[in-house]
């Protein structure tokens, strides 16, 4: 029901403002468009991968000679097990796979509890009022890499990691950002040079709370009365308030790619991160939006890197 309501808002907003209603997705640019395909592996060889999409459709994709895959670590596409849930970045109208991510997940939220010490650690993470709580395991083999960038694995501090889902358990493998030094309730105020004039430059990330093939964004500065989220409205990026159904024109300044992305949900936890993306130079502080994996991939983003420097305007 939420997404149908968002679609209706898009239609009404376009009519009221006299704008053309554009479908979500990548905008034609100088380079070839990228497409995202998601599904479960039915069969895979060095040259071909066969998927079942969430709609039950079979997709047969040629694997490019230069293609790579990731499932907790870099691997050959042909080594991905049957049954792996994958997100695939494709070329040539969605027929050639060039990058594959298997069973990938992202855990973004506030640390509530930490169990374990010298071996694996298990943490309970609060992911916001719309996303609830998640349990994440930090395997001992990944703990050094995680703690270099997340030194305070303590209740009240923010956590953001990328990992894999194995047997229903989220296991963190990579830090998605450097942990902010403040507690989650102490978000810094926007800098004096910040503002609310579009376009705005800062960081764009991704989240796996969206449907597998959905194109959309979570935005921090939604009106609490509209979003049903009392925790909305925090951001150090100097963002203006917008409504559900608003359209963002998102440009990945690292890859030079642009997409039309509707705001479909609240991103209150994203607004708590006053961090920077270092993908190509250093972005201004703050997160403008969290994208669905499909939207992020179609903008040239790498799910394992977790962010890109972006310029965002109103569509």
C-alpha positions as semicolon CSV with decimal commas, in nm:
position;residue;x (nm);y (nm);z (nm)
1;X;0,000;0,000;0,000
2;X;0,285;0,240;0,080
3;X;0,438;0,213;-0,266
4;X;0,104;0,259;-0,441
5;X;0,052;0,570;-0,229
6;X;0,398;0,694;-0,329
7;X;0,320;0,635;-0,698
8;X;-0,001;0,833;-0,664
9;X;0,186;1,120;-0,500
10;X;0,431;1,124;-0,793
11;X;0,146;1,152;-1,040
12;X;-0,028;1,430;-0,848
13;X;0,297;1,625;-0,796
14;X;0,387;1,606;-1,164
15;X;0,039;1,728;-1,263
16;X;0,043;2,014;-1,010
17;X;0,388;2,133;-1,117
18;X;0,338;2,080;-1,488
19;X;0,626;1,833;-1,511
20;X;0,664;1,525;-1,727
21;X;0,623;1,207;-1,522
22;X;0,946;1,015;-1,572
23;X;0,987;0,647;-1,489
24;X;1,250;0,571;-1,224
25;X;1,579;0,453;-1,365
26;X;1,902;0,561;-1,534
27;X;1,906;0,861;-1,765
28;X;2,070;0,829;-2,105
29;X;2,418;0,979;-2,094
30;X;2,727;0,961;-2,311
31;X;2,814;0,607;-2,197
32;X;2,615;0,287;-2,221
33;X;2,335;0,250;-1,967
34;X;2,385;0,004;-1,684
35;X;2,104;-0,226;-1,574
36;X;2,053;-0,421;-1,252
37;X;1,915;-0,774;-1,251
38;X;1,843;-0,964;-0,930
39;X;1,748;-1,323;-0,863
40;X;1,852;-1,665;-0,739
41;X;2,111;-1,869;-0,926
42;X;1,962;-2,174;-1,097
43;X;2,279;-2,265;-1,287
44;X;2,615;-2,105;-1,359
45;X;2,918;-2,179;-1,576
46;X;3,224;-1,972;-1,673
47;X;3,027;-1,820;-1,961
48;X;2,658;-1,820;-1,859
49;X;2,450;-1,754;-1,547
50;X;2,082;-1,849;-1,523
51;X;1,868;-1,674;-1,262
52;X;1,513;-1,693;-1,135
53;X;1,393;-1,337;-1,073
54;X;1,166;-1,241;-0,779
55;X;0,872;-1,252;-1,026
56;X;0,954;-1,612;-1,117
57;X;1,097;-1,530;-1,459
58;X;1,409;-1,703;-1,588
59;X;1,697;-1,478;-1,695
60;X;1,993;-1,609;-1,895
61;X;2,292;-1,374;-1,886
62;X;2,621;-1,406;-2,070
63;X;2,915;-1,355;-1,832
64;X;3,168;-1,104;-1,968
65;X;3,531;-1,230;-1,980
66;X;3,633;-0,955;-1,736
67;X;3,342;-1,011;-1,493
68;X;3,409;-1,051;-1,121
69;X;3,194;-1,167;-0,831
70;X;3,185;-1,111;-0,455
71;X;3,036;-1,332;-0,186
72;X;3,217;-1,236;0,130
73;X;3,534;-1,215;-0,076
74;X;3,624;-1,177;-0,444
75;X;3,557;-1,496;-0,638
76;X;3,506;-1,621;-0,992
77;X;3,142;-1,599;-1,108
78;X;3,140;-1,972;-1,189
79;X;3,229;-2,050;-0,824
80;X;2,906;-1,897;-0,687
81;X;2,686;-2,178;-0,547
82;X;2,348;-2,258;-0,696
83;X;2,082;-2,097;-0,476
84;X;2,285;-1,782;-0,411
85;X;2,076;-1,464;-0,424
86;X;2,257;-1,219;-0,647
87;X;2,251;-0,861;-0,769
88;X;2,403;-0,835;-1,115
89;X;2,524;-0,526;-1,299
90;X;2,470;-0,576;-1,671
91;X;2,554;-0,421;-2,006
92;X;2,407;-0,448;-2,357
93;X;2,042;-0,396;-2,260
94;X;2,073;-0,622;-1,958
95;X;2,210;-0,927;-2,139
96;X;2,578;-0,932;-2,031
97;X;2,682;-0,965;-1,665
98;X;2,993;-0,770;-1,568
99;X;2,972;-0,758;-1,187
100;X;2,794;-0,994;-0,948
101;X;2,731;-0,964;-0,574
102;X;2,613;-1,279;-0,394
103;X;2,403;-1,291;-0,073
104;X;2,517;-0,938;0,008
105;X;2,366;-0,745;0,297
106;X;2,425;-0,416;0,474
107;X;2,366;-0,358;0,844
108;X;2,320;0,011;0,928
109;X;2,199;0,129;1,266
110;X;2,269;0,180;1,634
111;X;2,449;-0,074;1,852
112;X;2,222;-0,193;2,134
113;X;2,406;-0,495;2,271
114;X;2,738;-0,671;2,217
115;X;2,807;-1,032;2,314
116;X;3,136;-1,221;2,283
117;X;3,493;-1,111;2,316
118;X;3,803;-1,292;2,190
119;X;3,618;-1,491;1,919
120;X;3,314;-1,408;1,711
121;X;3,101;-1,120;1,835
122;X;2,724;-1,097;1,810
123;X;2,555;-0,756;1,814
124;X;2,195;-0,639;1,827
125;X;2,145;-0,339;1,599
126;X;1,853;-0,093;1,605
127;X;1,787;-0,001;1,242
128;X;1,515;0,260;1,296
129;X;1,140;0,251;1,362
130;X;1,057;0,128;1,010
131;X;1,326;-0,140;0,995
132;X;1,326;-0,281;1,346
133;X;1,616;-0,475;1,496
134;X;1,875;-0,700;1,337
135;X;2,136;-0,940;1,469
136;X;2,480;-0,933;1,311
137;X;2,779;-1,157;1,374
138;X;3,132;-1,019;1,336
139;X;3,348;-1,324;1,263
140;X;3,684;-1,325;1,435
141;X;3,860;-1,322;1,095
142;X;3,684;-0,993;1,007
143;X;3,704;-0,826;1,347
144;X;4,038;-0,652;1,291
145;X;3,924;-0,493;0,966
146;X;3,591;-0,387;1,120
147;X;3,741;-0,239;1,437
148;X;4,002;-0,032;1,255
149;X;3,715;0,182;1,129
150;X;3,462;0,104;1,407
151;X;3,668;0,134;1,727
152;X;3,366;0,177;1,960
153;X;3,160;-0,140;1,944
154;X;2,951;-0,014;2,235
155;X;2,579;0,055;2,286
156;X;2,472;0,397;2,163
157;X;2,723;0,424;1,878
158;X;2,646;0,395;1,509
159;X;2,743;0,090;1,306
160;X;2,755;0,038;0,929
161;X;2,897;-0,276;0,773
162;X;2,866;-0,485;0,457
163;X;2,852;-0,862;0,474
164;X;2,681;-1,178;0,359
165;X;2,376;-1,371;0,473
166;X;2,468;-1,733;0,546
167;X;2,200;-1,973;0,669
168;X;1,984;-1,677;0,761
169;X;2,257;-1,507;0,966
170;X;2,408;-1,169;0,869
171;X;2,788;-1,183;0,896
172;X;2,981;-0,856;0,869
173;X;3,286;-0,867;0,644
174;X;3,370;-0,505;0,555
175;X;3,322;-0,169;0,729
176;X;3,101;0,047;0,509
177;X;3,228;0,372;0,660
178;X;3,441;0,512;0,939
179;X;3,234;0,512;1,256
180;X;3,119;0,860;1,366
181;X;3,283;0,951;1,699
182;X;2,959;1,073;1,861
183;X;2,659;0,884;1,999
184;X;2,365;0,852;1,762
185;X;2,159;1,114;1,945
186;X;2,432;1,380;1,913
187;X;2,426;1,452;1,538
188;X;2,631;1,766;1,457
189;X;2,445;2,069;1,328
190;X;2,482;2,156;0,957
191;X;2,795;2,357;0,883
192;X;2,761;2,730;0,837
193;X;2,844;2,699;0,467
194;X;2,574;2,436;0,416
195;X;2,239;2,527;0,273
196;X;1,922;2,401;0,118
197;X;1,976;2,514;-0,239
198;X;1,953;2,240;-0,500
199;X;2,158;2,065;-0,623
200;X;2,324;1,945;-0,305
201;X;2,656;1,760;-0,294
202;X;2,730;1,495;-0,030
203;X;2,724;1,115;0,007
204;X;2,478;0,860;-0,130
205;X;2,474;0,506;0,012
206;X;2,255;0,197;-0,033
207;X;2,039;-0,023;0,185
208;X;1,894;-0,371;0,140
209;X;1,559;-0,292;0,306
210;X;1,400;-0,234;-0,035
211;X;1,243;-0,501;-0,254
212;X;1,502;-0,682;-0,470
213;X;1,426;-0,502;-0,798
214;X;1,282;-0,179;-0,659
215;X;1,407;0,162;-0,776
216;X;1,380;0,411;-0,493
217;X;1,542;0,613;-0,216
218;X;1,514;0,663;0,158
219;X;1,549;1,030;0,254
220;X;1,636;1,164;0,603
221;X;1,441;1,491;0,605
222;X;1,078;1,386;0,571
223;X;0,808;1,560;0,769
224;X;0,751;1,339;1,078
225;X;0,373;1,377;1,052
226;X;0,380;1,248;0,696
227;X;0,638;0,973;0,730
228;X;0,510;0,843;1,063
229;X;0,865;0,865;1,194
230;X;0,942;1,070;1,505
231;X;1,315;1,020;1,441
232;X;1,310;1,190;1,099
233;X;1,456;1,536;1,056
234;X;1,819;1,486;1,163
235;X;2,097;1,564;0,914
236;X;2,428;1,745;0,919
237;X;2,412;1,793;0,540
238;X;2,174;2,089;0,555
239;X;1,896;1,910;0,366
240;X;1,550;2,062;0,311
241;X;1,231;1,883;0,405
242;X;1,067;1,682;0,126
243;X;0,763;1,457;0,103
244;X;0,714;1,093;0,009
245;X;0,685;1,064;-0,368
246;X;0,925;1,351;-0,438
247;X;1,159;1,281;-0,727
248;X;1,537;1,307;-0,691
249;X;1,776;1,353;-0,980
250;X;2,083;1,167;-0,852
251;X;2,420;1,200;-1,023
252;X;2,716;0,981;-0,933
253;X;2,995;1,235;-0,978
254;X;3,256;0,957;-0,968
255;X;3,107;0,760;-1,259
256;X;2,932;1,047;-1,439
257;X;2,595;0,868;-1,437
258;X;2,248;1,001;-1,354
259;X;1,920;0,838;-1,247
260;X;1,568;0,945;-1,164
261;X;1,484;0,808;-0,818
262;X;1,159;0,853;-0,619
263;X;1,160;0,891;-0,241
264;X;0,968;0,588;-0,117
265;X;1,050;0,571;0,255
266;X;1,208;0,745;0,552
267;X;1,587;0,736;0,593
268;X;1,609;0,865;0,950
269;X;1,914;0,653;1,040
270;X;2,104;0,770;0,731
271;X;2,069;1,127;0,856
272;X;2,255;1,033;1,175
273;X;2,579;0,967;0,985
274;X;2,785;1,283;0,947
275;X;3,055;1,107;0,746
276;X;3,225;1,143;0,408
277;X;3,259;0,923;0,103
278;X;3,615;0,883;-0,028
279;X;3,527;0,707;-0,354
280;X;3,678;0,976;-0,581
281;X;3,810;1,256;-0,370
282;X;3,636;1,357;-0,047
283;X;3,265;1,435;-0,040
284;X;3,109;1,699;0,186
285;X;2,985;1,559;0,517
286;X;2,646;1,392;0,547
287;X;2,428;1,143;0,361
288;X;2,169;1,276;0,119
289;X;1,992;0,947;0,059
290;X;2,005;0,569;0,078
291;X;1,928;0,404;-0,255
292;X;1,787;0,062;-0,327
293;X;2,056;-0,179;-0,450
294;X;1,915;-0,167;-0,806
295;X;1,927;0,214;-0,821
296;X;2,274;0,221;-0,667
297;X;2,412;-0,035;-0,913
298;X;2,257;0,136;-1,216
299;X;2,436;0,455;-1,114
300;X;2,769;0,273;-1,135
301;X;2,801;0,215;-0,761
302;X;2,993;-0,080;-0,619
303;X;2,792;-0,244;-0,338
304;X;3,105;-0,352;-0,152
305;X;3,239;0,006;-0,141
306;X;2,907;0,125;-0,005
307;X;2,891;0,486;-0,123
308;X;2,968;0,735;-0,396
309;X;3,010;1,110;-0,411
310;X;2,686;1,253;-0,541
311;X;2,512;1,566;-0,656
312;X;2,137;1,552;-0,603
313;X;1,869;1,780;-0,739
314;X;1,492;1,774;-0,761
315;X;1,357;1,578;-1,058
